Amino acid sequence: MLRDRGVDVRGFVTHELRERGRRVGFEVETLGGRRATLAHVDLPGPPRVGKCGVDLEAFERVALPELERRPKRGGAVVIDELRKLELASEAFREAVSRLLDEPVSLVATVHVFRHPFTDALK
């Protein structure tokens, strides 16, 4: 909707990965169309969140450059989402902290669970 209104939007969203109706992981997709598997039951980890191993290298390779590219004036950065999977990355937490210190509009979903990083944001 923001893009339809001419707003420059950067960031990423995550999607469930399902096989035979069962959730087996999550994928990260930038708003520019780059994708990577964020977490999957077949990944060894560490880290592991629930039944999934998290691929921090793939997540950081795709998501971090998108967060470093600032939108044009009046634009926004979208982060879906701030939860245990993504927060396992120290580099991601640092990138989010930098965004919060800048004059940029940020739209983010944040888990309800306790975590030192998101507790401080809330």
N, C-alpha and C positions, 0 to 999 in steps of 0.2 A: 504494500500500500504506500509506503514511503517513497519507493522508487517511482511509482505511478505519479506521484506528486512532484517529481524532480529532485528529491532529496538524495544526496550521495550517501550511500549506506555501505559500511564495511562490517566485518565480523563473521560469525559462524553460528550454525545451528547443529544440533545432534539429532539423530534418528535411531530408533530401535532397529536392530537386525533380527529378523524372524525366520525360522525354518520350521516348516510344518506346524505353524501356529504357535510356536514356542519362542520366546525371546532368548536369543543366544549372544547378544552383544549390542554394541552401539557404534555408529559411524559418525564422524565429524565431517561437515560440509561447509566450506566457506561460502559467503554470499557471491563470490566470484566463480564458484563451481568446482573448486578443488576438493577432493574427498580422500578420506583414509579411515581405516578401522581404528576406532578409539579403544574398544574393549571387546573381548570375545571369550566364550567359555573354553575355546581351544588354545588360547594364548597362555603361556606359562606364567607370565609376570616375572618377577615382581614389578610393580605392586599388583596386588589382587584386591578387587572390591567385590564382595559377594562371591559369586561363582566365576567371575570374569577376571582374566588377566588383562592389564592395561598396557597398551603400547604407547608409552610416553614419547618415544622418538617420533613415531608417526604423527601423533597428536601435535607435538611441538613443531614439526616440520610443516604442517598444514595450517594450524591455527595461529601460531605466533607471528608469522609475517603479515597475516591479515590484521592483527591487532596493532602492529607497528605502523601500518599504512594509515595515516590520518585522513579522515574524510575532508572534503572541501568545506569551506566555511558554511555553516548551517546544516552540515551533515550529521550523521550519527553512527555510533558503533553498537552492534548488537552482539550480545554474548548469551547463548543458550547452551549450556548453562553453567552456573557455578555450583558444582556438587562434588562429591568425593572423587569421582573418576577424573575430572579435570583438575581438581585441587591437589591431586597427587603430584602435579608438576610444579616445582618451585619456580621455574621460569615463567609459567603461566601466572602464578600468583603475583610475581614481580611485575609482569606486563599489565595486569589489571590494576595494581597499585599505581603504576605510572599514569595510566589512563585517568584514574580518579583525581590525580593531581593536575590534570590539564583541562583547559577550557573546551571540552568536547562533550557532546550529548551522548550519554550511555544508556542503552536499554538492555537490561539483563534479568534473567530469571535466576533466583537464588533458592537453593534447597532450604527446607525448614529445619533440617537436622543441625545439631551442634557441631561446629568446627571452629577452631580459633580464628581462622581468616574471615569466614563469613559472619561469625559472631561480632567481630570488630566492625565489619561493614554495616551490619544491621543496627 
